[in-house]
Amino acid sequence: MSRSMNDDWMEVGKLAEIPPLGSRVVQIPDGEIALFRTSDDQVFALRNRCPHRQGPLADGMVHGHRVTCPLHNWILELESGEAVAPDVGCAPRYPVRLQGDVVYLSLRPATGCEEKSAA
């Protein structure tokens, strides 16, 4: 992994290194980010902790543009990080860029979704 675009972006590898309908974990200074690849080759990034009980989202099942947490089957939207109703909570999302087949991850979470947990 190298920092290429500027100090806020990190090159994390090739698209082919993330399995279709799968994920890959990237270590950042303050934790883990899960990169998810959908069947239409879009890549999304969420903090690798479910807002419910902190389950590892990267171990979950990707379906459509959602991921199901492996611990208690909470479903989160990959585009926003928000839990699907009736569940409430949010996993912070991180911007991702594809340049050709190279994936870049922003080290700053996107606005609009603060890390929230359910009780």
Phi, psi and omega in degrees: 000137178221156176268120186242303191295310173191188185293341182269351184239145181230131173287126184245001176130194182265152177305320182297343179280352175252116183295143175303136184058033180222196184211172176211141181261136176240129176276132172235168185306326183250025176147209182237142174245136176259124174264130181243138177245125181271172182294339177264020175063025170274148181240132179233156180226129176230153170304137187279049178215122176294140180291348182282293182227026175065025179298152181284101183301329180297340178271000183277178181262127177270131178213125187060231176248039180226161173228141177256124179296136183287345184278308186226018174063026171292144179249131178239143175284126181291330183287331184240338186085355182284142174289147178276135180304144016273357180287152182229131178157177185207139171252125181305140178254156181235136178297145178231142175232141171250128172237103189067237178253015181260133181259131176242140180242132173285140178273359178249128179297151177290154177280162176102348179217097175278154181293115180236145177237149173278155180287000000 
